[in-house]
Amino acid sequence: MARWLAVSLAAAVLCVTGCTRVSGDAERERRIAAEQRAIQEYSEKIPEVDKLQERFLVEWRKANEIRDLKAFKDALEAQVLPALDAYLATLKLLPARTEQLAAIHGVMVTAYTDAVAAFRTFVAGLTNDNVEARYRVLLDTMDAVGAAEQAYREKLETYYADNRVKLVTGTSE
């Protein structure tokens, strides 16, 4: 009788251990499936955001070719800042619906929020006397944006891989 009790107890322990592992695997698969849905929704909106970022970059390149300070400042206010504002507004609306994706996406939102502030500070009270110093500060901010974009891409690539999604970029490196 004791032997049957020991065998029954061992079988129950194996069943509980096995069921817990299966349950854990099933939970992990459900979590991955939820992350994949969030990734798909997020990824579908990226082309729209990329177009707005490209518009900002084009406007900034054009403004940088202007040598007259007043015309340069006018271009920043009339073309660059509105393009940057549109990009940031759309960036903020991207559906980052999971905690991990929201944290990764937040890197970009923070960097471009800082960029908007830097551009506004740069333009405010811009004179021939302070343009070089202000431009250096602006470029430092944009360097930080570049570093944030790199960190974002690396974190996004890892996140996608962890959730069995291949990250496809529009660049051919």
C-alpha positions, 0 to 999 in steps of 0.5 A: 500500500505504501508503495502504491502511495509513493508511486501515486505521489510521484506520478502526481508530482510529475504531472504537476511539474509537467503541467506547470511547464506546459502552462508556462510555455503556453503563457510565453506563447500567448505573450509573444503572440500579443507582442507580435500583434503590437509589432504588426500594428506599430510597423504598419504606421512606420512608413507614414512617420518615415515620410514626415521625418524625411520631409523634416530632413529635406527642409532642414537641408534646404534651410542650411543652404541659405546664407542670409540670416533672416532668410535662414531664420524665416525658413526655419520658422516657416518650413523646418519647425512645422515639418519637425512638429508634424513628425513629432506629433505623428511619432507620438501617435504611433501605437506602442501598445505593450510595455516593452514597445512603449519603452523602446518607442519612448526613446524616439519621442524623447529625443525628438521632443528635445530636438523641437525644443532645441530648434525653438531655442535656436531660432528665438533671438537668433542674431549674427553674433550668436548664430555660431554658438547656437548652431553648435548647441543645436548640432549637439542636440541633433547628435544626441538624436542620432545616438537615440535613433541608433539605440532605438534601432538596436533595442527594436531589433532585439525586441523583434527577435525576442518575439520572432519577428524579423526587423526589415529596414528601408536602408541597404547597408 
